Amino acid sequence: MKYLILIAVMFSVAAHANDWNSSPNNWNNSPSNWENSPSNWENNPNNWENSPNNSGNTRIIRDTNGNAQGYAVPKADGGVNFYNQNGERKGYLPAQ
């Protein structure tokens, strides 16, 4: 019985740690999803909204020296995609 409880707790913790909302296997987070693609103009590095040359741009991610390292694009579902300056998707924050 102790082992069954332990196994149930382990599966519960593992399931919570791999929450579907945060999973890269979830279509909302997939790099294959058009909404996450740098080919989509909203996410493209050539879009003025994603340019470090756009003064006051709140999408730009800067290092401690103030150098642009990438940009963050909010998604319609409330999540955020993160790209480097070349437009390569480096990560995401799923919708809450």
Biopython code that builds the backbone (N, CA, C, O; Angstrom):
import numpy as np
from Bio.PDB.StructureBuilder import StructureBuilder

atoms = [
    (1, "MET", "N", (0.819, -1.186, 0.000)),
    (1, "MET", "CA", (0.000, 0.000, 0.000)),
    (1, "MET", "C", (0.865, 1.254, 0.000)),
    (1, "MET", "O", (0.559, 2.225, -0.692)),
    (2, "LYS", "N", (1.958, 1.233, 0.784)),
    (2, "LYS", "CA", (2.858, 2.385, 0.830)),
    (2, "LYS", "C", (3.414, 2.678, -0.563)),
    (2, "LYS", "O", (3.545, 3.836, -0.959)),
    (3, "TYR", "N", (3.738, 1.620, -1.298)),
    (3, "TYR", "CA", (4.311, 1.798, -2.627)),
    (3, "TYR", "C", (3.291, 2.378, -3.597)),
    (3, "TYR", "O", (3.633, 3.183, -4.462)),
    (4, "LEU", "N", (2.036, 1.964, -3.448)),
    (4, "LEU", "CA", (0.984, 2.502, -4.315)),
    (4, "LEU", "C", (0.786, 3.995, -4.072)),
    (4, "LEU", "O", (0.593, 4.765, -5.014)),
    (5, "ILE", "N", (0.834, 4.397, -2.809)),
    (5, "ILE", "CA", (0.689, 5.817, -2.481)),
    (5, "ILE", "C", (1.882, 6.593, -3.023)),
    (5, "ILE", "O", (1.715, 7.664, -3.606)),
    (6, "LEU", "N", (3.072, 6.064, -2.835)),
    (6, "LEU", "CA", (4.282, 6.711, -3.332)),
    (6, "LEU", "C", (4.232, 6.860, -4.858)),
    (6, "LEU", "O", (4.564, 7.921, -5.385)),
    (7, "ILE", "N", (3.828, 5.827, -5.550)),
    (7, "ILE", "CA", (3.729, 5.875, -7.013)),
    (7, "ILE", "C", (2.683, 6.906, -7.434)),
    (7, "ILE", "O", (2.907, 7.665, -8.378)),
    (8, "ALA", "N", (1.544, 6.938, -6.742)),
    (8, "ALA", "CA", (0.490, 7.905, -7.070)),
    (8, "ALA", "C", (0.994, 9.329, -6.881)),
    (8, "ALA", "O", (0.720, 10.197, -7.710)),
    (9, "VAL", "N", (1.725, 9.577, -5.805)),
    (9, "VAL", "CA", (2.271, 10.917, -5.552)),
    (9, "VAL", "C", (3.296, 11.278, -6.623)),
    (9, "VAL", "O", (3.301, 12.407, -7.113)),
    (10, "MET", "N", (4.157, 10.344, -6.991)),
    (10, "MET", "CA", (5.180, 10.603, -8.016)),
    (10, "MET", "C", (4.525, 10.949, -9.351)),
    (10, "MET", "O", (4.960, 11.886, -10.019)),
    (11, "PHE", "N", (3.495, 10.216, -9.750)),
    (11, "PHE", "CA", (2.809, 10.504, -11.005)),
    (11, "PHE", "C", (2.104, 11.856, -10.948)),
    (11, "PHE", "O", (2.077, 12.590, -11.936)),
    (12, "SER", "N", (1.545, 12.177, -9.806)),
    (12, "SER", "CA", (0.866, 13.459, -9.634)),
    (12, "SER", "C", (1.850, 14.611, -9.778)),
    (12, "SER", "O", (1.557, 15.585, -10.471)),
    (13, "VAL", "N", (3.004, 14.520, -9.142)),
    (13, "VAL", "CA", (4.035, 15.559, -9.235)),
    (13, "VAL", "C", (4.560, 15.652, -10.659)),
    (13, "VAL", "O", (4.737, 16.754, -11.180)),
    (14, "ALA", "N", (4.809, 14.521, -11.293)),
    (14, "ALA", "CA", (5.314, 14.517, -12.665)),
    (14, "ALA", "C", (4.298, 15.125, -13.624)),
    (14, "ALA", "O", (4.665, 15.865, -14.537)),
    (15, "ALA", "N", (3.039, 14.818, -13.420)),
    (15, "ALA", "CA", (1.995, 15.362, -14.297)),
    (15, "ALA", "C", (1.889, 16.866, -14.130)),
    (15, "ALA", "O", (1.692, 17.586, -15.109)),
    (16, "HIS", "N", (2.017, 17.345, -12.909)),
    (16, "HIS", "CA", (1.938, 18.781, -12.668)),
    (16, "HIS", "C", (3.162, 19.488, -13.245)),
    (16, "HIS", "O", (3.032, 20.578, -13.803)),
    (17, "ALA", "N", (4.338, 18.895, -13.124)),
    (17, "ALA", "CA", (5.569, 19.496, -13.641)),
    (17, "ALA", "C", (5.545, 19.590, -15.160)),
    (17, "ALA", "O", (6.155, 20.492, -15.734)),
    (18, "ASN", "N", (4.848, 18.672, -15.812)),
    (18, "ASN", "CA", (4.751, 18.667, -17.267)),
    (18, "ASN", "C", (3.392, 19.176, -17.717)),
    (18, "ASN", "O", (2.788, 18.626, -18.638)),
    (19, "ASP", "N", (2.917, 20.218, -17.069)),
    (19, "ASP", "CA", (1.621, 20.804, -17.373)),
    (19, "ASP", "C", (1.474, 21.024, -18.877)),
    (19, "ASP", "O", (2.380, 21.557, -19.517)),
    (20, "TRP", "N", (0.354, 20.622, -19.433)),
    (20, "TRP", "CA", (0.098, 20.723, -20.876)),
    (20, "TRP", "C", (0.219, 22.159, -21.366)),
    (20, "TRP", "O", (0.671, 22.392, -22.487)),
    (21, "ASN", "N", (-0.173, 23.112, -20.554)),
    (21, "ASN", "CA", (-0.089, 24.514, -20.937)),
    (21, "ASN", "C", (1.349, 24.950, -21.208)),
    (21, "ASN", "O", (1.585, 25.829, -22.037)),
    (22, "SER", "N", (2.302, 24.346, -20.520)),
    (22, "SER", "CA", (3.710, 24.696, -20.669)),
    (22, "SER", "C", (4.461, 23.788, -21.639)),
    (22, "SER", "O", (5.610, 24.067, -21.980)),
    (23, "SER", "N", (3.840, 22.729, -22.078)),
    (23, "SER", "CA", (4.517, 21.726, -22.892)),
    (23, "SER", "C", (4.842, 22.222, -24.300)),
    (23, "SER", "O", (4.010, 22.870, -24.935)),
    (24, "PRO", "N", (6.049, 21.921, -24.795)),
    (24, "PRO", "CA", (6.373, 22.250, -26.190)),
    (24, "PRO", "C", (5.585, 21.393, -27.176)),
    (24, "PRO", "O", (5.540, 21.704, -28.366)),
    (25, "ASN", "N", (4.957, 20.309, -26.687)),
    (25, "ASN", "CA", (4.125, 19.463, -27.543)),
    (25, "ASN", "C", (2.728, 20.050, -27.743)),
    (25, "ASN", "O", (1.982, 19.600, -28.612)),
    (26, "ASN", "N", (2.380, 21.042, -26.948)),
    (26, "ASN", "CA", (1.107, 21.736, -27.089)),
    (26, "ASN", "C", (1.205, 22.618, -28.337)),
    (26, "ASN", "O", (2.157, 23.388, -28.466)),
    (27, "TRP", "N", (0.243, 22.522, -29.257)),
    (27, "TRP", "CA", (0.275, 23.271, -30.521)),
    (27, "TRP", "C", (0.455, 24.773, -30.284)),
    (27, "TRP", "O", (1.095, 25.451, -31.087)),
    (28, "ASN", "N", (-0.100, 25.295, -29.198)),
    (28, "ASN", "CA", (0.038, 26.722, -28.897)),
    (28, "ASN", "C", (1.490, 27.132, -28.681)),
    (28, "ASN", "O", (1.832, 28.300, -28.867)),
    (29, "ASN", "N", (2.348, 26.191, -28.291)),
    (29, "ASN", "CA", (3.750, 26.472, -28.012)),
    (29, "ASN", "C", (4.686, 25.981, -29.111)),
    (29, "ASN", "O", (5.891, 26.231, -29.056)),
    (30, "SER", "N", (4.154, 25.299, -30.091)),
    (30, "SER", "CA", (4.968, 24.666, -31.118)),
    (30, "SER", "C", (5.609, 25.679, -32.065)),
    (30, "SER", "O", (4.956, 26.638, -32.478)),
    (31, "PRO", "N", (6.883, 25.474, -32.412)),
    (31, "PRO", "CA", (7.515, 26.343, -33.408)),
    (31, "PRO", "C", (6.908, 26.151, -34.802)),
    (31, "PRO", "O", (7.112, 26.988, -35.681)),
    (32, "SER", "N", (6.170, 25.067, -35.012)),
    (32, "SER", "CA", (5.509, 24.819, -36.297)),
    (32, "SER", "C", (4.203, 25.607, -36.429)),
    (32, "SER", "O", (3.658, 25.726, -37.526)),
    (33, "ASN", "N", (3.709, 26.137, -35.331)),
    (33, "ASN", "CA", (2.489, 26.928, -35.330)),
    (33, "ASN", "C", (2.803, 28.295, -35.958)),
    (33, "ASN", "O", (3.751, 28.958, -35.537)),
    (34, "TRP", "N", (2.022, 28.723, -36.957)),
    (34, "TRP", "CA", (2.251, 29.981, -37.671)),
    (34, "TRP", "C", (2.342, 31.159, -36.704)),
    (34, "TRP", "O", (3.109, 32.093, -36.940)),
    (35, "GLU", "N", (1.576, 31.125, -35.630)),
    (35, "GLU", "CA", (1.602, 32.224, -34.669)),
    (35, "GLU", "C", (2.969, 32.372, -34.001)),
    (35, "GLU", "O", (3.287, 33.443, -33.483)),
    (36, "ASN", "N", (3.778, 31.319, -34.004)),
    (36, "ASN", "CA", (5.093, 31.346, -33.363)),
    (36, "ASN", "C", (6.235, 31.469, -34.363)),
    (36, "ASN", "O", (7.395, 31.552, -33.959)),
    (37, "SER", "N", (5.940, 31.484, -35.636)),
    (37, "SER", "CA", (6.952, 31.471, -36.678)),
    (37, "SER", "C", (7.527, 32.859, -36.953)),
    (37, "SER", "O", (6.779, 33.835, -36.995)),
    (38, "PRO", "N", (8.854, 32.964, -37.142)),
    (38, "PRO", "CA", (9.430, 34.249, -37.532)),
    (38, "PRO", "C", (9.055, 34.639, -38.965)),
    (38, "PRO", "O", (9.282, 35.777, -39.375)),
    (39, "SER", "N", (8.489, 33.710, -39.722)),
    (39, "SER", "CA", (7.990, 34.036, -41.059)),
    (39, "SER", "C", (6.699, 34.850, -40.974)),
    (39, "SER", "O", (6.328, 35.537, -41.925)),
    (40, "ASN", "N", (6.024, 34.769, -39.841)),
    (40, "ASN", "CA", (4.843, 35.580, -39.570)),
    (40, "ASN", "C", (5.343, 37.000, -39.300)),
    (40, "ASN", "O", (6.192, 37.196, -38.431)),
    (41, "TRP", "N", (4.831, 37.990, -40.031)),
    (41, "TRP", "CA", (5.336, 39.365, -39.933)),
    (41, "TRP", "C", (5.359, 39.880, -38.493)),
    (41, "TRP", "O", (6.262, 40.630, -38.120)),
    (42, "GLU", "N", (4.391, 39.493, -37.694)),
    (42, "GLU", "CA", (4.345, 39.943, -36.296)),
    (42, "GLU", "C", (5.611, 39.553, -35.540)),
    (42, "GLU", "O", (6.042, 40.277, -34.642)),
    (43, "ASN", "N", (6.212, 38.412, -35.894)),
    (43, "ASN", "CA", (7.388, 37.895, -35.189)),
    (43, "ASN", "C", (8.698, 38.154, -35.930)),
    (43, "ASN", "O", (9.771, 37.827, -35.422)),
    (44, "ASN", "N", (8.622, 38.722, -37.094)),
    (44, "ASN", "CA", (9.786, 38.885, -37.975)),
    (44, "ASN", "C", (10.754, 39.944, -37.445)),
    (44, "ASN", "O", (10.320, 40.995, -36.974)),
    (45, "PRO", "N", (12.072, 39.675, -37.518)),
    (45, "PRO", "CA", (13.046, 40.659, -37.039)),
    (45, "PRO", "C", (13.050, 41.944, -37.879)),
    (45, "PRO", "O", (13.539, 42.973, -37.412)),
    (46, "ASN", "N", (12.520, 41.907, -39.100)),
    (46, "ASN", "CA", (12.466, 43.101, -39.938)),
    (46, "ASN", "C", (11.260, 43.990, -39.633)),
    (46, "ASN", "O", (11.155, 45.100, -40.155)),
    (47, "ASN", "N", (10.361, 43.504, -38.795)),
    (47, "ASN", "CA", (9.209, 44.293, -38.364)),
    (47, "ASN", "C", (9.720, 45.403, -37.443)),
    (47, "ASN", "O", (10.447, 45.134, -36.487)),
    (48, "TRP", "N", (9.336, 46.655, -37.733)),
    (48, "TRP", "CA", (9.788, 47.807, -36.936)),
    (48, "TRP", "C", (9.481, 47.624, -35.451)),
    (48, "TRP", "O", (10.230, 48.107, -34.601)),
    (49, "GLU", "N", (8.396, 46.937, -35.135)),
    (49, "GLU", "CA", (8.027, 46.706, -33.737)),
    (49, "GLU", "C", (9.049, 45.828, -33.007)),
    (49, "GLU", "O", (9.090, 45.824, -31.776)),
    (50, "ASN", "N", (9.872, 45.088, -33.753)),
    (50, "ASN", "CA", (10.854, 44.183, -33.159)),
    (50, "ASN", "C", (12.280, 44.705, -33.309)),
    (50, "ASN", "O", (13.234, 43.999, -32.981)),
    (51, "SER", "N", (12.431, 45.909, -33.792)),
    (51, "SER", "CA", (13.753, 46.466, -34.090)),
    (51, "SER", "C", (14.345, 47.203, -32.892)),
    (51, "SER", "O", (13.651, 47.982, -32.238)),
    (52, "PRO", "N", (15.636, 46.960, -32.599)),
    (52, "PRO", "CA", (16.292, 47.717, -31.529)),
    (52, "PRO", "C", (16.496, 49.180, -31.945)),
    (52, "PRO", "O", (16.777, 50.024, -31.094)),
    (53, "ASN", "N", (16.359, 49.492, -33.241)),
    (53, "ASN", "CA", (16.494, 50.870, -33.714)),
    (53, "ASN", "C", (15.242, 51.695, -33.456)),
    (53, "ASN", "O", (15.261, 52.916, -33.610)),
    (54, "ASN", "N", (14.178, 51.053, -33.074)),
    (54, "ASN", "CA", (12.921, 51.719, -32.745)),
    (54, "ASN", "C", (13.050, 52.215, -31.297)),
    (54, "ASN", "O", (12.925, 51.431, -30.356)),
    (55, "SER", "N", (13.299, 53.512, -31.128)),
    (55, "SER", "CA", (13.532, 54.035, -29.776)),
    (55, "SER", "C", (12.286, 53.843, -28.906)),
    (55, "SER", "O", (11.154, 54.026, -29.353)),
    (56, "GLY", "N", (12.530, 53.480, -27.686)),
    (56, "GLY", "CA", (11.446, 53.243, -26.745)),
    (56, "GLY", "C", (10.732, 51.921, -26.949)),
    (56, "GLY", "O", (9.680, 51.688, -26.355)),
    (57, "ASN", "N", (11.289, 51.052, -27.778)),
    (57, "ASN", "CA", (10.668, 49.767, -28.065)),
    (57, "ASN", "C", (10.664, 48.904, -26.807)),
    (57, "ASN", "O", (11.721, 48.605, -26.252)),
    (58, "THR", "N", (9.489, 48.510, -26.363)),
    (58, "THR", "CA", (9.365, 47.705, -25.149)),
    (58, "THR", "C", (9.521, 46.211, -25.412)),
    (58, "THR", "O", (9.543, 45.422, -24.467)),
    (59, "ARG", "N", (9.630, 45.808, -26.682)),
    (59, "ARG", "CA", (9.797, 44.382, -27.003)),
    (59, "ARG", "C", (11.254, 43.936, -26.921)),
    (59, "ARG", "O", (11.524, 42.737, -26.836)),
    (60, "ILE", "N", (12.184, 44.865, -26.945)),
    (60, "ILE", "CA", (13.601, 44.521, -27.002)),
    (60, "ILE", "C", (14.087, 43.991, -25.652)),
    (60, "ILE", "O", (13.777, 44.544, -24.597)),
    (61, "ILE", "N", (14.855, 42.905, -25.720)),
    (61, "ILE", "CA", (15.482, 42.312, -24.534)),
    (61, "ILE", "C", (16.941, 42.737, -24.567)),
    (61, "ILE", "O", (17.644, 42.483, -25.544)),
    (62, "ARG", "N", (17.387, 43.374, -23.518)),
    (62, "ARG", "CA", (18.759, 43.897, -23.462)),
    (62, "ARG", "C", (19.557, 43.223, -22.348)),
    (62, "ARG", "O", (19.009, 42.796, -21.332)),
    (63, "ASP", "N", (20.872, 43.142, -22.572)),
    (63, "ASP", "CA", (21.745, 42.616, -21.522)),
    (63, "ASP", "C", (22.038, 43.733, -20.530)),
    (63, "ASP", "O", (21.528, 44.844, -20.675)),
    (64, "THR", "N", (22.856, 43.445, -19.526)),
    (64, "THR", "CA", (23.136, 44.428, -18.479)),
    (64, "THR", "C", (23.898, 45.645, -19.001)),
    (64, "THR", "O", (23.925, 46.680, -18.335)),
    (65, "ASN", "N", (24.510, 45.543, -20.166)),
    (65, "ASN", "CA", (25.215, 46.676, -20.774)),
    (65, "ASN", "C", (24.326, 47.471, -21.719)),
    (65, "ASN", "O", (24.772, 48.449, -22.319)),
    (66, "GLY", "N", (23.072, 47.055, -21.854)),
    (66, "GLY", "CA", (22.144, 47.771, -22.723)),
    (66, "GLY", "C", (22.148, 47.323, -24.170)),
    (66, "GLY", "O", (21.479, 47.928, -25.008)),
    (67, "ASN", "N", (22.895, 46.264, -24.478)),
    (67, "ASN", "CA", (22.949, 45.749, -25.849)),
    (67, "ASN", "C", (21.746, 44.857, -26.135)),
    (67, "ASN", "O", (21.388, 44.001, -25.327)),
    (68, "ALA", "N", (21.130, 45.069, -27.291)),
    (68, "ALA", "CA", (19.971, 44.258, -27.678)),
    (68, "ALA", "C", (20.392, 42.813, -27.888)),
    (68, "ALA", "O", (21.357, 42.532, -28.599)),
    (69, "GLN", "N", (19.661, 41.900, -27.263)),
    (69, "GLN", "CA", (19.937, 40.467, -27.383)),
    (69, "GLN", "C", (18.822, 39.730, -28.115)),
    (69, "GLN", "O", (19.014, 38.606, -28.580)),
    (70, "GLY", "N", (17.666, 40.361, -28.216)),
    (70, "GLY", "CA", (16.530, 39.733, -28.860)),
    (70, "GLY", "C", (15.290, 40.571, -28.615)),
    (70, "GLY", "O", (15.367, 41.743, -28.247)),
    (71, "TYR", "N", (14.149, 39.940, -28.828)),
    (71, "TYR", "CA", (12.889, 40.635, -28.628)),
    (71, "TYR", "C", (11.814, 39.655, -28.201)),
    (71, "TYR", "O", (11.917, 38.451, -28.437)),
    (72, "ALA", "N", (10.788, 40.187, -27.574)),
    (72, "ALA", "CA", (9.663, 39.399, -27.072)),
    (72, "ALA", "C", (8.399, 39.872, -27.768)),
    (72, "ALA", "O", (8.118, 41.070, -27.818)),
    (73, "VAL", "N", (7.637, 38.924, -28.306)),
    (73, "VAL", "CA", (6.400, 39.256, -29.006)),
    (73, "VAL", "C", (5.220, 38.656, -28.254)),
    (73, "VAL", "O", (5.131, 37.436, -28.114)),
    (74, "PRO", "N", (4.308, 39.507, -27.766)),
    (74, "PRO", "CA", (3.124, 38.972, -27.097)),
    (74, "PRO", "C", (2.223, 38.235, -28.079)),
    (74, "PRO", "O", (2.075, 38.645, -29.230)),
    (75, "LYS", "N", (1.623, 37.144, -27.613)),
    (75, "LYS", "CA", (0.706, 36.349, -28.422)),
    (75, "LYS", "C", (-0.736, 36.706, -28.087)),
    (75, "LYS", "O", (-1.022, 37.220, -27.006)),
    (76, "ALA", "N", (-1.627, 36.433, -29.006)),
    (76, "ALA", "CA", (-3.047, 36.726, -28.815)),
    (76, "ALA", "C", (-3.626, 35.989, -27.604)),
    (76, "ALA", "O", (-4.554, 36.485, -26.966)),
    (77, "ASP", "N", (-3.080, 34.800, -27.283)),
    (77, "ASP", "CA", (-3.618, 34.018, -26.164)),
    (77, "ASP", "C", (-3.058, 34.445, -24.804)),
    (77, "ASP", "O", (-3.402, 33.852, -23.782)),
    (78, "GLY", "N", (-2.199, 35.468, -24.787)),
    (78, "GLY", "CA", (-1.627, 35.950, -23.536)),
    (78, "GLY", "C", (-0.220, 35.454, -23.280)),
    (78, "GLY", "O", (0.421, 35.900, -22.328)),
    (79, "GLY", "N", (0.284, 34.541, -24.105)),
    (79, "GLY", "CA", (1.654, 34.062, -23.970)),
    (79, "GLY", "C", (2.627, 35.038, -24.620)),
    (79, "GLY", "O", (2.228, 36.084, -25.134)),
    (80, "VAL", "N", (3.903, 34.683, -24.591)),
    (80, "VAL", "CA", (4.948, 35.514, -25.182)),
    (80, "VAL", "C", (5.956, 34.606, -25.868)),
    (80, "VAL", "O", (6.350, 33.579, -25.315)),
    (81, "ASN", "N", (6.379, 34.987, -27.085)),
    (81, "ASN", "CA", (7.463, 34.302, -27.789)),
    (81, "ASN", "C", (8.729, 35.130, -27.665)),
    (81, "ASN", "O", (8.676, 36.359, -27.708)),
    (82, "PHE", "N", (9.876, 34.461, -27.512)),
    (82, "PHE", "CA", (11.165, 35.125, -27.399)),
    (82, "PHE", "C", (12.037, 34.742, -28.588)),
    (82, "PHE", "O", (12.160, 33.563, -28.919)),
    (83, "TYR", "N", (12.640, 35.738, -29.229)),
    (83, "TYR", "CA", (13.473, 35.542, -30.409)),
    (83, "TYR", "C", (14.818, 36.225, -30.200)),
    (83, "TYR", "O", (14.920, 37.204, -29.460)),
    (84, "ASN", "N", (15.864, 35.692, -30.868)),
    (84, "ASN", "CA", (17.121, 36.419, -30.862)),
    (84, "ASN", "C", (17.047, 37.482, -31.961)),
    (84, "ASN", "O", (16.033, 37.563, -32.656)),
    (85, "GLN", "N", (18.068, 38.281, -32.135)),
    (85, "GLN", "CA", (18.037, 39.376, -33.110)),
    (85, "GLN", "C", (17.927, 38.881, -34.548)),
    (85, "GLN", "O", (17.555, 39.656, -35.430)),
    (86, "ASN", "N", (18.238, 37.622, -34.809)),
    (86, "ASN", "CA", (18.124, 37.053, -36.154)),
    (86, "ASN", "C", (16.742, 36.475, -36.428)),
    (86, "ASN", "O", (16.477, 35.982, -37.525)),
    (87, "GLY", "N", (15.866, 36.535, -35.438)),
    (87, "GLY", "CA", (14.514, 36.017, -35.610)),
    (87, "GLY", "C", (14.357, 34.552, -35.282)),
    (87, "GLY", "O", (13.315, 33.968, -35.580)),
    (88, "GLU", "N", (15.366, 33.935, -34.675)),
    (88, "GLU", "CA", (15.265, 32.529, -34.278)),
    (88, "GLU", "C", (14.529, 32.460, -32.940)),
    (88, "GLU", "O", (14.928, 33.100, -31.967)),
    (89, "ARG", "N", (13.469, 31.692, -32.904)),
    (89, "ARG", "CA", (12.679, 31.552, -31.677)),
    (89, "ARG", "C", (13.500, 30.786, -30.650)),
    (89, "ARG", "O", (13.949, 29.668, -30.901)),
    (90, "LYS", "N", (13.686, 31.397, -29.505)),
    (90, "LYS", "CA", (14.523, 30.813, -28.456)),
    (90, "LYS", "C", (13.733, 30.298, -27.264)),
    (90, "LYS", "O", (14.249, 29.529, -26.453)),
    (91, "GLY", "N", (12.493, 30.720, -27.162)),
    (91, "GLY", "CA", (11.701, 30.260, -26.027)),
    (91, "GLY", "C", (10.325, 30.887, -26.052)),
    (91, "GLY", "O", (9.986, 31.651, -26.955)),
    (92, "TYR", "N", (9.539, 30.552, -25.046)),
    (92, "TYR", "CA", (8.186, 31.063, -24.940)),
    (92, "TYR", "C", (7.746, 31.050, -23.497)),
    (92, "TYR", "O", (8.275, 30.314, -22.664)),
    (93, "LEU", "N", (6.780, 31.872, -23.229)),
    (93, "LEU", "CA", (6.106, 31.881, -21.943)),
    (93, "LEU", "C", (4.653, 31.575, -22.269)),
    (93, "LEU", "O", (3.998, 32.370, -22.943)),
    (94, "PRO", "N", (4.132, 30.442, -21.806)),
    (94, "PRO", "CA", (2.755, 30.095, -22.151)),
    (94, "PRO", "C", (1.761, 31.035, -21.493)),
    (94, "PRO", "O", (2.069, 31.688, -20.496)),
    (95, "ALA", "N", (0.580, 31.093, -22.053)),
    (95, "ALA", "CA", (-0.506, 31.881, -21.465)),
    (95, "ALA", "C", (-0.824, 31.328, -20.089)),
    (95, "ALA", "O", (-0.746, 30.119, -19.869)),
    (96, "GLN", "N", (-1.168, 32.175, -19.195)),
    (96, "GLN", "CA", (-1.470, 31.753, -17.823)),
    (96, "GLN", "C", (-2.870, 31.357, -17.708)),
    (96, "GLN", "O", (-3.316, 30.970, -16.628)),
]
sb = StructureBuilder()
sb.init_structure("model")
sb.init_model(0)
sb.init_chain("A")
sb.init_seg("    ")
for serial, (resi, resn, name, xyz) in enumerate(atoms, 1):
    if name == "N":
        sb.init_residue(resn, " ", resi, " ")
    sb.init_atom(name, np.array(xyz, "f"), 0.0, 1.0, " ", f" {name:<3s}", serial, name[0])
structure = sb.get_structure()
